[in-house]
C-alpha cells in the first residue's frame, strides 16, 4: 500500500472516534509479530492471502466498532434532548399547577366547612322560583369553573410527574450511552492499531511476491457487459461494476479505492439507499433470500456467523458477483464461490 493511501485509511479510520474524546488506552496489537518468511513461491502467495484475510477481519471489527460508536453518539444526543424537553414540560406543568392550586384549595376548604354547591341547596334556600333559577344558574357557572380548575390542576400534576419520570429515564439512558461510547472508543483505538500492525505484516509479505505472482493474484480482467434490472438495485449494480479495476484499500469507500463494504456502500448510495460502512452492519438491512432466489443487486455475505461476517459482495446474475475482494486485488467480478469458502447468506436491500 502506498504511503498516501495508508495515511488516507488512517484518517478515515479515526474520523468517528474523534467525535467523542478518546479514553486513555495502551494498545497491544494482535498481529505485531510477522510470521516466518516462506521458503517457496507458492508458500509466499498462500501466506500473503492468509494474512490479507486476517486483516480483512480486523478491518471489519474496526468498521463495526465505528458504526456502533456513531449509534451510541446519536443515542446519547437523543437522551440528552429528552432530558431537556422533559425539564421544560415539568416547569410548564408546575406553573399551571400553581395557577389553579389556590382555586382548588378554596373549593376544598369550602366543601369541608359545609358549603353545598348543588341545585338542591339552591331550592332549599331560595325564596321564590325566580330566586331558585338565579341561584341555580350561578351554581352552574361556579360548578363549571370549579370543574375546569380541578381538571387542569389534576392534569398539571400528572404531567409534572410524567415529565420527572421521562427526565430520570433520559438521564439513565444518556449515562449508559456515554459509558458505552467511551468503551467503544477504546475498542476503535485498539482495533485500529491492530489493523495498522496487520497491514504492515501484509505489506511485508507482499514485497516478497514476484511481479508474475502479483499479476496471477489479481486474476483475469473482466470487462464484460452485465445487464442491470431497473430500479435502485440495478443502479447500484451498474455503479459497482463501473468500479472494476480500482484498488482495494482497507477502510476506503471510494471513489478511488474501496474495501468490500465500502464498495457496497458507495454503489447503493448512488442509487439513493443509505447503508453503514460495515459488512456485519449491512447484514442487518433488507430481507433474507436463499441462494436459489438471488437477483442482481442482492448482497452476499461471507463468514462463520452474523457476528463474524468479514466480507460482502454484490450479485450481478448468472452465478457471478462483483466485489472488492482483498489487498492486492482490484475490484473485479467472480463466481459466487469466489467471494469466499464460508458463504453465509444473502440479503435483498430493495424490492
C-alpha positions in Angstrom: 0.0 0.0 0.0 1.4 3.4 -0.9 2.1 5.8 1.9 -0.6 8.3 0.9 -3.2 5.5 0.8 -2.1 4.3 4.2 -2.4 7.9 5.6 -5.8 8.2 4.0 -7.0 5.0 5.5 -5.7 6.1 8.9 -7.6 9.4 8.7 -10.8 7.6 7.7 -10.5 5.1 10.5 -10.3 7.7 13.2 -13.0 10.1 11.9 -15.8 8.7 14.1 -13.5 8.0 17.1 -12.7 11.7 17.2 -16.4 12.5 17.8 -16.0 11.5 21.4 -12.8 12.1 23.4 -10.5 9.1 23.2 -10.1 7.5 26.5 -6.6 6.5 27.7 -5.6 3.2 26.2 -2.3 1.2 25.9 -2.7 -0.9 22.7 -1.3 -4.3 22.4 -1.5 -5.2 18.7 -2.7 -8.7 18.0 -0.6 -9.2 14.9 2.6 -7.3 15.7 4.9 -10.3 15.1 5.3 -11.3 11.4 5.3 -15.0 10.5 8.4 -16.8 9.4 9.4 -16.0 5.8 8.1 -18.5 3.2 10.5 -20.9 1.6 8.7 -21.3 -1.8 6.8 -19.1 -4.2 3.5 -20.9 -3.6 4.0 -20.6 0.1 4.6 -16.9 -0.2 1.3 -16.4 -2.1 -0.6 -18.6 0.3 0.9 -16.7 3.3 0.0 -13.3 1.7 -3.6 -14.4 1.1 -4.0 -15.7 4.7 -2.5 -12.5 6.2 -4.8 -10.4 4.0 -7.9 -12.4 5.2 -6.8 -11.8 8.8 -6.5 -8.0 8.0 -10.0 -8.1 6.5 -11.5 -9.5 9.7 -9.7 -6.8 11.8 -10.9 -4.2 9.4 -14.5 -5.4 9.8 -14.0 -5.3 13.6 -12.9 -1.7 13.2 -15.8 -0.7 10.9 -18.4 -2.3 13.1 -17.0 -0.6 16.2 -17.1 2.7 14.4 -20.7 2.1 13.4 -21.7 1.1 16.9 -19.9 4.2 18.2 -21.8 6.5 16.0 -25.1 4.9 17.0 -24.2 5.4 20.7 -23.4 9.1 20.0 -26.8 9.5 18.4 -28.5 7.7 21.3 -26.6 9.9 23.8 -27.7 13.1 21.9 -31.4 11.9 21.8 -31.4 11.1 25.5 -29.8 14.5 26.4 -32.5 16.2 24.3 -35.2 14.1 26.0 -34.0 15.3 29.4 -34.1 18.9 28.3 -37.6 18.6 26.9 -38.9 16.8 30.0 -37.5 19.5 32.2 -39.2 22.2 30.1 -42.5 20.3 30.3 -42.2 19.8 34.0 -41.6 23.5 34.5 -44.6 24.4 32.5 -46.8 21.9 34.3 -45.7 23.1 37.7 -46.6 26.7 36.7 -50.1 25.6 35.6 -50.4 23.5 38.8 -49.6 26.6 40.9 -52.0 28.7 38.9 -55.0 26.5 39.8 -53.9 25.4 43.3 -55.5 28.4 45.1 -58.9 27.9 43.4 -58.8 24.2 44.2 -57.8 24.8 47.8 -60.6 27.3 48.3 -63.1 24.8 46.9 -61.8 22.0 49.1 -61.9 24.3 52.2 -65.5 25.5 51.5 -66.7 21.9 51.0 -65.0 20.9 54.2 -66.8 23.7 56.0 -70.2 22.6 54.8 -70.8 24.6 51.6 -73.3 22.9 49.3 -72.6 23.6 45.6 -75.7 21.9 44.1 -79.2 22.7 42.8 -80.9 21.2 45.9 -79.2 23.7 48.1 -80.5 26.5 45.8 -84.0 25.1 46.0 -83.9 24.8 49.8 -82.5 28.3 50.3 -84.3 30.1 47.6 -87.3 32.4 48.5 -89.1 32.1 45.1 -89.0 30.3 41.8 -87.1 33.2 40.2 -84.6 33.2 43.1 -84.1 29.5 42.6 -83.4 29.9 38.9 -80.9 32.7 39.6 -79.1 30.7 42.3 -79.1 27.5 40.1 -77.7 29.4 37.1 -74.9 30.9 39.3 -74.2 27.5 40.7 -73.8 26.1 37.2 -71.2 28.7 36.3 -69.4 28.1 39.6 -69.5 24.3 39.1 -68.1 24.6 35.5 -65.3 26.9 36.8 -64.5 24.5 39.6 -64.6 21.5 37.3 -62.3 23.2 34.9 -59.9 24.1 37.7 -59.9 20.6 39.1 -59.3 19.1 35.6 -56.4 21.5 34.8 -54.9 21.1 38.2 -55.1 17.3 38.1 -53.7 17.3 34.5 -50.8 19.6 35.5 -49.9 17.4 38.5 -49.9 14.2 36.3 -47.9 16.0 33.5 -45.3 17.1 36.0 -45.0 13.6 37.4 -44.7 12.1 33.9 -42.1 14.7 33.0 -40.0 13.8 36.0 -40.1 10.1 35.1 -39.1 10.9 31.5 -36.2 13.1 32.7 -35.0 10.3 35.0 -35.2 7.8 32.2 -33.4 10.2 29.8 -30.6 10.7 32.3 -30.2 7.0 32.8 -30.1 6.4 29.0 -27.6 9.2 28.5 -25.3 7.8 31.2 -25.5 4.3 29.7 -24.8 5.6 26.1 -21.9 7.7 27.3 -20.3 4.8 29.1 -20.8 2.5 26.1 -19.4 5.2 23.8 -16.3 5.5 25.9 -15.7 1.7 25.8 -16.3 1.6 22.1 -13.8 4.5 21.6 -11.2 2.4 23.3 -12.2 -0.6 21.1 -11.9 1.5 18.0 -8.5 2.7 19.1 -7.2 -0.8 19.8 -8.6 -2.3 16.7 -7.2 0.5 14.6 -3.8 -0.2 16.0 -4.2 -3.9 15.4 -5.2 -3.2 11.8 -2.1 -1.0 11.2 0.1 -3.7 12.6 -1.5 -6.3 10.4 -1.3 -4.1 7.3 2.5 -3.8 7.9 2.8 -7.6 8.1 0.7 -7.9 4.9 2.8 -5.3 3.0 6.0 -7.2 4.1 4.5 -10.4 2.7 3.5 -8.7 -0.5 7.0 -7.4 -1.0 8.2 -11.0 -1.2 6.0 -11.8 -4.2 7.3 -11.6 -7.8 5.7 -9.5 -10.4 4.2 -12.6 -12.0 2.8 -13.8 -8.7 1.2 -10.4 -8.1 -0.4 -10.5 -11.6 -1.6 -14.0 -11.1 -3.1 -13.0 -7.8 -5.2 -10.4 -9.5 -6.7 -12.9 -11.8 -8.0 -12.3 -15.4 -9.5 -9.0 -16.2 -13.3 -8.9 -16.9 -14.7 -6.0 -18.9 -17.8 -7.9 -19.8 -21.2 -6.2 -20.1 -23.8 -7.2 -17.5 -27.4 -6.1 -17.9 -28.8 -4.5 -14.8 -32.5 -4.6 -13.9 -34.5 -1.3 -13.5 -34.7 0.3 -10.1 -32.3 1.0 -7.2 -30.8 -2.5 -7.2 -29.9 -2.2 -10.9 -28.5 1.3 -10.4 -26.3 0.0 -7.5 -25.1 -2.9 -9.7 -24.2 -0.6 -12.6 -22.2 1.7 -10.2 -20.4 -1.3 -8.6 -19.4 -2.7 -12.0 -18.1 0.7 -13.0 -15.5 0.5 -10.2 -13.8 -2.6 -11.7 -10.0 -2.2 -11.7 -9.8 0.2 -8.8 -7.6 -0.9 -5.9 -8.6 -2.5 -2.6 -7.7 -0.3 0.4 -8.8 -1.1 4.0 -11.4 1.4 5.2 -11.8 3.0 1.8 -15.3 3.9 0.5 -14.4 5.5 -2.9 -14.3 6.9 -5.3 -10.7 6.0 -6.0 -10.4 2.8 -3.8 -12.6 0.5 -1.8 -12.8 -2.2 0.8 -15.7 -4.8 0.4 -18.4 -2.9 2.4 -17.1 0.4 1.1 -17.9 -0.6 -2.4 -21.4 -1.7 -1.5 -21.9 1.5 0.5 -20.8 3.6 -2.5 -22.9 1.7 -5.0 -26.1 1.9 -3.1 -25.6 5.5 -2.0 -25.5 6.3 -5.8 -28.9 4.6 -6.0 -30.3 6.7 -3.1 -30.0 3.9 -0.5 -28.0 4.6 2.7 -26.0 1.8 4.3 -23.4 1.7 7.0 -19.7 1.0 6.2 -19.5 -2.5 7.8 -20.5 -5.8 6.2 -21.8 -7.0 9.6 -23.9 -3.9 10.0 -25.1 -4.2 6.3 -26.3 -7.7 7.0 -28.9 -6.1 9.3 -30.6 -4.5 6.3 -33.1 -5.8 3.8 -34.7 -9.2 3.7 -33.0 -12.6 3.6 -33.1 -14.6 0.3 -31.9 -18.1 -0.5 -29.1 -18.8 -2.8 -31.5 -20.2 -5.4 -33.5 -16.9 -5.3 -30.6 -14.5 -5.9 -31.3 -11.4 -8.1 -28.9 -8.7 -9.4 -28.2 -6.2 -6.7 -28.6 -8.7 -3.8 -25.8 -8.7 -1.2 -23.9 -11.9 -0.5 -22.2 -12.3 2.9 -19.3 -14.5 3.9 -18.3 -15.5 7.4 -18.9 -18.2 10.0 -21.8 -16.4 11.7 -23.5 -13.0 11.7 -21.1 -11.8 14.3 -18.1 -12.9 12.3 -19.0 -11.8 8.8 -15.9 -10.4 7.2 -16.8 -10.0 3.5 -19.7 -8.8 1.4 -20.2 -8.9 -2.4 -22.9 -7.9 -4.9 -24.7 -10.4 -7.1 -24.8 -9.5 -10.8 -26.6 -12.5 -12.2 -25.6 -15.9 -13.8 -23.9 -17.1 -10.6 -21.4 -14.2 -10.6 -20.6 -11.3 -8.2 -18.7 -8.0 -8.2 -16.7 -7.2 -5.2 -13.6 -5.6 -3.6 -12.0 -8.8 -2.6 -8.8 -8.3 -0.8 -5.5 -6.4 -0.7 -3.5 -6.6 -3.9 -6.6 -7.5 -5.9 -8.7 -4.7 -7.6 -12.4 -4.6 -7.7 -13.5 -7.4 -10.0 -16.1 -9.9 -10.9 -16.0 -13.5 -9.8 -18.2 -16.5 -9.1 -20.4 -16.7 -6.0 -18.0 -19.2 -4.5 -15.1 -16.8 -5.4 -16.3 -14.5 -2.7 -15.0 -16.9 -0.1 -15.3 -20.5 1.1 -17.5 -19.6 4.0 -20.7 -18.3 2.3 -23.1 -17.2 5.0 -26.2 -15.8 3.3 -27.8 -13.1 1.2 -30.0 -10.0 1.7 -32.2 -8.1 -0.7 -31.8 -4.4 0.2 -34.6 -3.1 -2.1 -37.5 -4.7 -3.9 
